[in-house]
Structures are given as structure tokens and as C-alpha cells.
Amino acid sequence: MSTAVIQPTNKVEVAAPAQPVVKLRRRVVDLVLIGIGLLAAVVFTIAGALLTWGNNFAGDYVHDELASQHISFPTAASLQEEGRGDLLKWADHKVDTGKEAEAYASYIDGHLVGVADGATYADLGTPERAAKADVQAAVQAGKPQATVDELQAKADAITNQRNTMFKGETLRGLLLSAYAWSTIGTIAGIAAVVAFGAAGVMFLLVILGVVHVARTPRTTPKTT
């Protein structure tokens, strides 16, 4: 009886090729960060300049438009008589700023409330048409002249109220628009300060980065 002899086999394992190691030098990193910081500083500076221009444009536009209207607040005594003590600080002031435009819009609104018991220009449209229709119907029906005159006086009163509301609401809307533009200009001015501040910080960081690069050796000494 023969026995089989199993010969041992030697398996040679082939090592996988080593992956290349990318070494990023500290100096390169610093230069990249300096470039990013410089770009950010330039962007913040441009943004600050544009926001400053927007602030100046809004301020000049609002001032010139309001000044051309020659609107002024009543005297302190008149404001007291009307119960507008909240506007005393603007007494005798010429309306040429956004804040004054907002205050005068409030003054107009106080008058408009009493014109038609709180009704607006749009609200008075239906009563005006109805009053005119009543006059026309009275004339066609041959009503006495006194009746026609009474109905006509009522229609005229509503029309006058509506005209007053239209003028007042229009002026009030224009003043509030001026105030809105003034507010946008103010916000732009604040944003400009923030942008210039951020630009200053970035420029400082760039300078510090340049100093650090200048002090960093170009090659790293080998260690044994």
C-alpha cells in the first residue's frame, strides 16, 4: 500500500503598489489662503463703495425731491391745538428728510380720518355714484327743484370729500415712499460700514499672512 506524499507549496504574495503620497507644503497653503483673503478684501471694498454710493444717492434724491415741494410743518401752537403733541419736535420744520416725510404723512393721515368719518377714497366711490344717480333720477322724475338741489348738494359734498381724500392719500403715499427710500439708504450706509470693516480685517489678515510666508523657509529640513 503506497501513501501519497503532499508536497508543501510556497505561495508568494505580491504586495500592492504603494499609493503616491501628495505632500502639500505649508508655504503653498499660506499662499493660497493669502490669495483668498486678498480676493475677499477686494470684494468687500467694492461692495462697501457701491453701498456708500447707494446711501448717498438715496439721501440726495429724497432731500432734493422733498425740498422741491416746499412742505413745512405748522407752528407748535397749531399742532397743540390739533392735539398733535407727538409732532412738536418738527414744528416749523421744512420737510426735506425721510423722518420728516414720515412724520408729515402721519399729520396728513390725522386730517384724512376726519374728512369722511374714516372712509377712504376707494370707499367713497360707491356712495358718490349712488348720490349722482339719485340726482339724475330726481331730474328725470320731475321732482321739485328744491329736492334736486338738496340731492345735488349731497352728491357734491361726497365728491368734494373724495377729491380731498385722493389728494391727501396721494401726497401721503409719496411722502411714505420718500421715507422708504431714505430707510433703504440708511441701511445701505450701515452695510457699507460693515463691508469696509470686513475689508479692513481681511487686508490685515493678508498682511499677517505675507509676513508669515516671508519668515517660513522654502524647504523643510530632512530628519534622520
ZAROFI-711286 format. One line per 10 residues: number of its first residue (from 1); their letters; for each residue x, y, z of N, C-alpha, C. Coordinates in Angstrom, 1 decimal. Layout:
<pts>
NUM = a = X/Y/Z/X/Y/Z/X/Y/Z  ...
</pts>
This chain:
<pts>
1 = mstaviqptn = 0.9/-1.2/0.0/0.0/0.0/0.0/0.9/1.2/0.0  0.6/2.1/-0.9/1.5/3.3/-1.0/0.8/4.5/-0.5  1.5/5.4/0.1/0.9/6.6/0.6/1.3/7.8/-0.2  0.4/8.7/-0.4/0.7/9.9/-1.2/1.4/10.9/-0.4  2.4/11.4/-0.9/3.2/12.5/-0.2/2.8/13.8/-0.8  2.3/14.7/0.1/1.8/16.0/-0.3/3.0/17.0/-0.1  3.4/17.5/-1.2/4.5/18.5/-1.2/4.0/19.9/-0.8  4.6/20.5/0.1/4.2/21.8/0.5/4.5/22.8/-0.6  3.6/23.7/-0.7/3.7/24.8/-1.8/4.0/26.1/-1.1  4.9/26.8/-1.6/5.2/28.2/-1.1/4.5/29.2/-1.9
11 = kvevaapaqp = 3.5/29.9/-1.3/2.8/31.0/-2.1/3.5/32.3/-1.8  3.8/33.0/-2.9/4.5/34.3/-2.8/3.4/35.3/-3.0  3.2/36.1/-2.0/2.2/37.2/-2.1/2.9/38.4/-2.6  2.2/39.0/-3.7/2.8/40.2/-4.3/2.1/41.4/-3.6  2.9/42.3/-3.1/2.4/43.5/-2.4/1.8/44.4/-3.4  0.7/45.1/-3.0/0.0/46.0/-3.9/0.9/47.3/-4.0  0.9/47.9/-5.2/1.8/49.1/-5.4/1.3/50.2/-4.4  2.3/50.8/-3.9/2.1/51.8/-2.9/1.4/53.0/-3.6  0.4/53.6/-2.9/-0.2/54.8/-3.4/0.7/56.0/-3.2  0.7/56.8/-4.2/1.6/58.0/-4.1/1.0/59.0/-3.0
21 = vvklrrrvvd = 1.9/59.5/-2.2/1.5/60.4/-1.2/1.8/61.9/-1.7  0.7/62.6/-1.6/0.8/64.0/-2.0/1.1/64.9/-0.8  2.2/65.5/-0.9/2.7/66.3/0.2/2.4/67.8/-0.1  1.6/68.5/0.7/1.2/69.8/0.5/2.0/70.7/1.5  2.9/71.5/0.9/3.8/72.3/1.7/3.0/73.4/2.4  3.4/73.7/3.6/2.8/74.8/4.4/2.9/76.1/3.7  3.9/76.4/3.0/4.1/77.6/2.3/3.0/77.8/1.2  2.7/76.6/0.5/1.7/76.7/-0.6/0.4/77.0/0.0  0.1/76.3/1.1/-1.2/76.6/1.8/-1.3/78.0/2.2  -0.3/78.6/2.7/-0.3/80.0/3.1/-0.5/80.9/1.9
31 = lvligiglla = 0.1/80.6/0.8/-0.1/81.4/-0.4/-1.5/81.4/-0.9  -2.1/80.2/-0.8/-3.5/80.0/-1.3/-4.4/80.8/-0.4  -4.2/80.7/0.9/-5.0/81.5/1.9/-4.9/83.0/1.7  -3.7/83.4/1.4/-3.4/84.8/1.2/-4.2/85.3/-0.1  -4.2/84.5/-1.1/-4.9/84.8/-2.3/-6.4/84.9/-2.1  -7.0/84.0/-1.3/-8.4/84.0/-1.0/-8.7/85.2/-0.1  -7.9/85.5/0.8/-8.1/86.7/1.7/-8.0/88.0/0.9  -7.1/88.1/0.0/-6.9/89.3/-0.8/-8.2/89.5/-1.7  -8.6/88.4/-2.3/-9.8/88.5/-3.1/-11.1/88.9/-2.3  -11.2/88.3/-1.1/-12.3/88.7/-0.2/-12.2/90.2/0.1
41 = avvftiagal = -11.0/90.6/0.4/-10.8/92.0/0.8/-11.2/93.0/-0.3  -10.9/92.6/-1.6/-11.2/93.4/-2.7/-12.7/93.4/-2.9  -13.4/92.3/-2.8/-14.8/92.2/-2.9/-15.5/93.0/-1.9  -15.1/92.9/-0.6/-15.7/93.7/0.4/-15.5/95.2/0.2  -14.4/95.6/-0.4/-14.1/97.0/-0.6/-15.0/97.5/-1.7  -15.2/96.7/-2.8/-16.1/97.1/-3.9/-17.5/97.2/-3.4  -17.9/96.2/-2.6/-19.3/96.2/-2.0/-19.5/97.5/-1.1  -18.5/97.8/-0.3/-18.6/99.0/0.5/-18.7/100.3/-0.3  -18.0/100.3/-1.4/-18.1/101.5/-2.3/-19.4/101.6/-2.9  -20.0/100.5/-3.4/-21.3/100.5/-4.0/-22.4/100.9/-3.0
51 = ltwgnnfagd = -22.3/100.3/-1.8/-23.3/100.6/-0.8/-23.2/102.1/-0.4  -22.0/102.6/-0.3/-21.9/104.1/0.0/-22.5/104.9/-1.1  -22.3/104.6/-2.3/-22.9/105.3/-3.4/-24.4/105.2/-3.3  -25.0/104.0/-3.0/-26.4/103.9/-2.8/-26.9/104.7/-1.7  -26.2/104.8/-0.6/-26.6/105.6/0.5/-26.6/107.1/0.2  -25.6/107.6/-0.5/-25.5/109.0/-0.9/-26.6/109.3/-2.0  -26.8/108.4/-2.9/-27.8/108.6/-3.9/-29.2/108.7/-3.3  -29.6/107.8/-2.4/-30.9/107.8/-1.8/-31.1/109.1/-0.9  -30.0/109.4/-0.2/-30.1/110.6/0.6/-30.3/111.9/-0.2  -29.5/112.0/-1.3/-29.7/113.2/-2.1/-31.0/113.3/-2.8
61 = yvhdelasqh = -31.4/112.1/-3.3/-32.7/112.0/-4.1/-33.9/112.4/-3.2  -33.9/111.9/-2.0/-35.0/112.2/-1.1/-35.0/113.6/-0.7  -33.8/114.1/-0.4/-33.7/115.6/0.0/-34.2/116.5/-1.1  -33.7/116.3/-2.3/-34.0/117.2/-3.4/-35.5/117.1/-3.8  -36.1/115.9/-3.8/-37.5/115.8/-4.1/-38.4/116.4/-3.1  -38.1/116.2/-1.8/-38.9/116.8/-0.8/-38.7/118.3/-0.7  -37.5/118.8/-0.8/-37.3/120.2/-0.7/-38.0/121.0/-1.8  -38.1/120.3/-3.0/-38.8/121.0/-4.1/-40.3/121.2/-3.9  -40.9/120.4/-3.0/-42.3/120.5/-2.7/-42.7/121.7/-1.8  -41.7/122.2/-1.1/-41.9/123.3/-0.1/-43.0/123.0/0.9
71 = isfptaaslq = -42.9/121.8/1.5/-43.8/121.4/2.6/-43.2/121.8/3.9  -44.0/122.4/4.8/-43.5/122.7/6.1/-44.5/122.3/7.1  -44.1/122.0/8.3/-45.0/121.7/9.4/-45.6/123.0/10.0  -46.8/122.9/10.6/-47.4/124.1/11.2/-46.6/124.5/12.4  -47.0/125.6/13.0/-46.3/126.1/14.2/-46.6/125.2/15.4  -45.9/125.3/16.5/-46.1/124.5/17.7/-47.5/124.7/18.2  -47.9/126.0/18.2/-49.2/126.3/18.8/-50.3/125.6/18.0  -50.2/125.6/16.6/-51.2/124.9/15.8/-51.2/123.4/16.1  -50.1/122.9/16.2/-50.0/121.4/16.5/-50.6/121.1/17.8  -50.4/122.0/18.8/-51.0/121.7/20.1/-52.5/121.8/20.0
81 = eegrgdllkw = -53.1/122.8/19.3/-54.5/122.9/19.1/-55.1/121.7/18.4  -54.4/121.1/17.5/-54.9/119.9/16.8/-54.7/118.6/17.6  -54.0/118.7/18.7/-53.8/117.5/19.5/-52.7/116.7/19.0  -51.7/117.3/18.3/-50.6/116.5/17.7/-49.3/116.9/18.4  -49.3/116.7/19.7/-48.2/116.9/20.5/-47.0/116.0/20.2  -47.3/114.9/19.5/-46.2/114.0/19.1/-45.4/114.6/18.0  -45.9/115.6/17.3/-45.1/116.2/16.2/-44.5/117.6/16.6  -44.5/117.9/17.8/-44.0/119.2/18.2/-42.5/119.4/17.9  -41.7/118.4/17.9/-40.3/118.5/17.6/-40.1/118.9/16.1  -41.1/118.7/15.3/-41.0/119.1/13.9/-41.6/120.4/13.6
91 = adhkvdtgke = -42.1/121.1/14.6/-42.8/122.4/14.4/-42.0/123.4/13.6  -42.6/124.0/12.5/-41.9/124.9/11.7/-40.8/124.4/10.8  -40.6/123.1/10.9/-39.5/122.4/10.1/-40.0/122.3/8.6  -39.0/122.5/7.7/-39.3/122.2/6.3/-39.1/120.7/6.1  -40.0/120.1/5.4/-39.9/118.6/5.2/-38.9/118.3/4.1  -37.7/117.9/4.4/-36.7/117.5/3.4/-35.9/116.3/3.8  -36.3/115.5/4.8/-35.7/114.3/5.2/-36.7/113.2/5.3  -36.2/111.9/5.3/-37.1/110.8/5.3/-37.9/110.8/6.6  -37.3/111.1/7.7/-38.0/111.1/9.0/-39.1/112.1/9.0  -38.8/113.3/8.5/-39.8/114.4/8.5/-40.9/114.0/7.5
101 = aeayasyidg = -40.6/113.3/6.4/-41.7/112.9/5.5/-42.6/111.9/6.2  -42.1/111.0/7.0/-42.9/110.0/7.7/-43.8/110.8/8.7  -43.2/111.7/9.4/-44.0/112.5/10.4/-45.1/113.3/9.7  -44.8/113.9/8.6/-45.9/114.7/7.9/-46.9/113.8/7.3  -46.6/112.6/6.9/-47.5/111.6/6.4/-48.5/111.3/7.5  -48.0/111.2/8.8/-48.8/110.9/9.9/-49.8/112.1/10.2  -49.2/113.3/10.0/-50.0/114.6/10.1/-51.2/114.6/9.2  -50.9/114.2/7.9/-52.0/114.2/6.9/-53.0/113.1/7.2  -52.5/112.0/7.7/-53.5/110.9/8.0/-54.4/111.3/9.1  -53.9/112.1/10.0/-54.8/112.6/11.1/-55.9/113.5/10.6
111 = hlvgvadgat = -55.6/114.3/9.5/-56.7/115.1/8.9/-57.6/114.3/8.0  -57.1/113.3/7.3/-57.9/112.5/6.4/-59.0/111.7/7.2  -58.6/111.3/8.4/-59.6/110.5/9.2/-60.9/111.2/9.5  -60.7/112.6/9.6/-61.9/113.4/9.9/-62.7/113.9/8.7  -62.2/113.6/7.5/-62.8/114.1/6.3/-64.1/113.4/6.0  -64.1/112.1/6.1/-65.3/111.3/5.7/-65.5/110.2/6.8  -65.3/110.5/8.0/-65.5/109.5/9.1/-64.7/108.3/8.9  -63.5/108.4/8.4/-62.6/107.2/8.3/-62.7/106.5/6.9  -63.6/106.9/6.1/-63.7/106.3/4.8/-62.6/106.8/3.9  -62.1/105.9/3.0/-61.0/106.2/2.1/-61.6/106.7/0.7
121 = yadlgtpera = -60.7/107.1/-0.1/-61.1/107.5/-1.5/-61.8/106.3/-2.2  -61.3/105.1/-2.1/-62.0/104.0/-2.7/-63.4/103.7/-2.1  -63.5/103.9/-0.7/-64.7/103.7/-0.1/-65.8/104.6/-0.5  -65.4/105.8/-0.9/-66.4/106.9/-1.3/-66.9/106.7/-2.7  -66.3/105.8/-3.5/-66.7/105.6/-4.8/-68.1/105.2/-5.0  -68.6/104.2/-4.2/-70.0/103.8/-4.4/-71.0/104.8/-3.9  -70.8/105.5/-2.7/-71.7/106.5/-2.3/-71.8/107.7/-3.3  -70.7/108.0/-3.9/-70.7/109.1/-4.9/-71.5/108.8/-6.1  -71.3/107.5/-6.6/-72.1/107.1/-7.8/-73.6/107.0/-7.5  -73.9/106.6/-6.3/-75.3/106.5/-5.8/-75.9/107.8/-5.7
131 = akadvqaavq = -75.2/108.8/-5.2/-75.7/110.2/-5.0/-76.0/110.8/-6.3  -75.0/110.6/-7.3/-75.2/111.2/-8.6/-76.4/110.5/-9.3  -76.6/109.2/-9.1/-77.7/108.5/-9.7/-79.0/109.1/-9.1  -79.1/109.4/-7.8/-80.3/110.0/-7.2/-80.6/111.3/-7.8  -79.6/112.1/-8.1/-79.9/113.4/-8.7/-80.5/113.2/-10.1  -79.9/112.3/-10.9/-80.4/112.1/-12.2/-81.8/111.5/-12.2  -82.1/110.7/-11.2/-83.4/110.1/-11.1/-84.4/111.2/-10.8  -84.0/112.1/-9.9/-84.9/113.1/-9.4/-85.2/114.1/-10.6  -84.2/114.4/-11.4/-84.4/115.3/-12.6/-85.4/114.6/-13.6  -85.2/113.3/-13.8/-86.0/112.6/-14.8/-87.4/112.4/-14.3
141 = agkpqatvde = -87.6/112.3/-13.0/-88.9/112.1/-12.4/-89.6/113.5/-12.3  -89.0/114.6/-12.6/-89.7/115.9/-12.5/-89.8/116.3/-11.0  -88.9/115.9/-10.1/-89.1/116.3/-8.7/-88.9/117.9/-8.6  -89.4/118.4/-7.5/-89.2/119.9/-7.3/-87.7/120.2/-7.3  -87.5/121.5/-7.7/-86.1/121.9/-7.8/-85.4/121.9/-6.5  -86.2/122.2/-5.4/-85.6/122.2/-4.1/-85.0/120.8/-3.7  -85.8/119.7/-4.1/-85.3/118.4/-3.9/-84.1/118.0/-4.7  -84.1/118.5/-6.0/-83.0/118.2/-6.8/-81.7/118.9/-6.3  -81.9/120.2/-5.8/-80.8/120.9/-5.3/-80.2/120.3/-4.0  -81.1/119.7/-3.2/-80.7/119.0/-2.0/-79.9/117.8/-2.3
151 = lqakadaitn = -80.4/117.0/-3.3/-79.7/115.8/-3.7/-78.3/116.2/-4.4  -78.3/117.3/-5.1/-77.1/117.7/-5.8/-76.1/118.2/-4.8  -76.5/118.8/-3.7/-75.6/119.3/-2.7/-75.0/118.1/-1.9  -75.8/117.1/-1.7/-75.3/115.8/-1.1/-74.2/115.2/-2.0  -74.5/115.1/-3.3/-73.6/114.5/-4.2/-72.3/115.3/-4.3  -72.4/116.6/-4.3/-71.2/117.5/-4.4/-70.4/117.3/-3.1  -71.0/117.2/-2.0/-70.3/117.0/-0.7/-69.5/115.8/-0.8  -70.1/114.7/-1.3/-69.3/113.4/-1.3/-68.2/113.5/-2.3  -68.5/114.2/-3.5/-67.4/114.4/-4.5/-66.3/115.2/-3.9  -66.6/116.2/-3.2/-65.5/117.1/-2.6/-64.7/116.2/-1.5
161 = qrntmfkget = -65.4/115.4/-0.8/-64.7/114.6/0.2/-63.8/113.6/-0.6  -64.3/113.1/-1.6/-63.5/112.1/-2.4/-62.3/112.8/-3.0  -62.4/114.0/-3.5/-61.3/114.7/-4.1/-60.3/115.0/-3.0  -60.7/115.4/-1.9/-59.8/115.7/-0.8/-59.1/114.4/-0.4  -59.8/113.3/-0.3/-59.1/112.1/0.1/-58.1/111.6/-1.0  -58.4/111.9/-2.2/-57.5/111.5/-3.3/-56.2/112.3/-3.2  -56.3/113.6/-3.0/-55.1/114.4/-2.9/-54.3/114.1/-1.7  -55.0/113.9/-0.5/-54.3/113.6/0.7/-53.7/112.3/0.7  -54.4/111.3/0.2/-53.8/109.9/0.1/-52.6/109.9/-0.8  -52.7/110.6/-1.9/-51.6/110.6/-2.9/-50.4/111.3/-2.3
171 = lrglllsaya = -50.5/112.4/-1.7/-49.4/113.1/-1.0/-48.8/112.2/0.1  -49.7/111.6/0.9/-49.2/110.8/2.0/-48.4/109.6/1.4  -48.9/109.0/0.3/-48.2/107.9/-0.3/-46.8/108.3/-0.8  -46.8/109.5/-1.4/-45.5/110.0/-1.9/-44.5/110.2/-0.8  -45.0/110.8/0.3/-44.1/111.0/1.5/-43.6/109.7/2.1  -44.5/108.7/2.2/-44.1/107.4/2.7/-43.1/106.7/1.8  -43.3/106.9/0.5/-42.3/106.4/-0.4/-40.9/107.0/-0.2  -40.9/108.3/0.0/-39.6/109.0/0.3/-39.0/108.5/1.5  -39.9/108.3/2.5/-39.3/107.7/3.8/-38.8/106.3/3.6  -39.4/105.5/2.7/-38.9/104.2/2.5/-37.6/104.2/1.8
181 = wstigtiagi = -37.4/105.1/0.8/-36.1/105.2/0.1/-35.0/105.7/1.1  -35.4/106.6/2.0/-34.5/107.1/3.0/-34.0/106.0/3.9  -35.0/105.1/4.3/-34.6/104.0/5.1/-33.7/103.0/4.4  -34.0/102.8/3.1/-33.1/101.9/2.4/-31.7/102.5/2.3  -31.6/103.8/2.1/-30.3/104.5/2.0/-29.6/104.3/3.4  -30.3/104.5/4.5/-29.7/104.3/5.8/-29.1/102.9/6.0  -29.9/101.9/5.6/-29.5/100.5/5.7/-28.2/100.3/4.8  -28.2/100.9/3.6/-27.1/100.8/2.7/-25.8/101.4/3.4  -26.0/102.5/4.1/-24.9/103.1/4.7/-24.3/102.3/5.8  -25.2/101.6/6.6/-24.7/100.7/7.7/-24.0/99.5/7.1
191 = aavvafgaag = -24.6/99.0/6.0/-24.0/97.9/5.4/-22.6/98.2/4.8  -22.5/99.5/4.3/-21.2/99.9/3.8/-20.1/99.9/4.9  -20.5/100.4/6.0/-19.5/100.4/7.1/-19.1/99.0/7.5  -20.1/98.1/7.5/-19.7/96.7/7.8/-18.8/96.1/6.8  -19.1/96.4/5.5/-18.3/95.9/4.4/-16.9/96.4/4.5  -16.7/97.7/4.7/-15.4/98.3/4.8/-14.6/97.8/6.0  -15.4/97.5/7.1/-14.7/96.9/8.3/-14.2/95.5/8.0  -15.1/94.7/7.3/-14.7/93.4/6.9/-13.5/93.4/5.9  -13.5/94.4/5.0/-12.3/94.5/4.1/-11.1/94.9/4.9  -11.2/95.7/5.9/-10.0/96.1/6.7/-9.4/94.9/7.4
201 = vmfllvilgv = -10.4/94.0/8.0/-9.9/92.8/8.7/-9.2/91.9/7.7  -9.8/91.7/6.5/-9.2/90.8/5.5/-7.8/91.3/5.1  -7.7/92.6/4.9/-6.4/93.2/4.5/-5.4/92.9/5.6  -5.8/93.1/6.8/-4.9/92.9/7.9/-4.4/91.4/8.0  -5.4/90.5/7.8/-5.0/89.1/7.8/-4.1/88.7/6.6  -4.3/89.4/5.4/-3.4/89.2/4.3/-2.0/89.6/4.6  -1.9/90.8/5.3/-0.5/91.3/5.6/0.1/90.3/6.6  -0.6/89.9/7.6/0.0/88.9/8.5/0.4/87.6/7.8  -0.5/87.2/6.8/-0.1/86.0/6.1/1.2/86.2/5.3  1.3/87.4/4.7/2.5/87.6/3.9/3.8/87.6/4.8
211 = vhvartprtt = 3.6/88.2/6.0/4.7/88.2/6.9/5.1/86.8/7.3  4.1/86.0/7.6/4.3/84.6/8.0/5.0/83.8/6.8  4.6/84.0/5.6/5.3/83.4/4.5/6.7/83.8/4.3  7.0/85.1/4.6/8.3/85.6/4.4/9.2/85.0/5.5  8.7/84.6/6.6/9.5/84.0/7.7/9.6/82.5/7.6  8.8/81.9/6.7/8.7/80.5/6.6/9.8/80.0/5.6  10.7/79.1/5.9/11.7/78.6/5.0/11.1/77.9/3.8  11.7/78.0/2.6/11.2/77.4/1.4/11.2/75.9/1.5  12.2/75.3/2.1/12.3/73.9/2.2/12.3/73.5/3.6  11.7/72.3/3.8/11.7/71.7/5.2/12.9/70.8/5.4
221 = pktt = 13.7/71.1/6.4/14.9/70.3/6.6/14.5/68.8/6.9  15.3/67.9/6.3/15.1/66.4/6.4/15.5/66.0/7.8  14.7/65.1/8.3/15.0/64.5/9.6/15.5/63.1/9.4  16.5/62.7/10.2/17.1/61.3/10.1/16.6/60.5/11.2
</pts>
